[in-house]
């Protein structure tokens, strides 16, 4: 579990190896976007760059609250 500062929330990229697939409830290894509770939000992706690009796209498309 990642210990996030109170003001830091969002997604981060993580590579889930074949041996850790069951720990994250995913069906295949690869790059995934995880939230601050280590829940898989997006993925799998073949590369870190592809994962980060999709995280930016998701952030850009998510309505911001005021």
Number of C-alpha atoms within 10 A of each C-alpha: 6 8 8 11 7 6 6 9 11 13 22 16 18 16 18 18 12 12 9 13 14 13 8 12 10 16 10 15 18 19 22 28 23 20 16 15 13 14 13 19 13 17 19 19 17 13 13 16 12 14 23 19 12 17 22 12 11 13 13 10 9 9 8 7 4 3
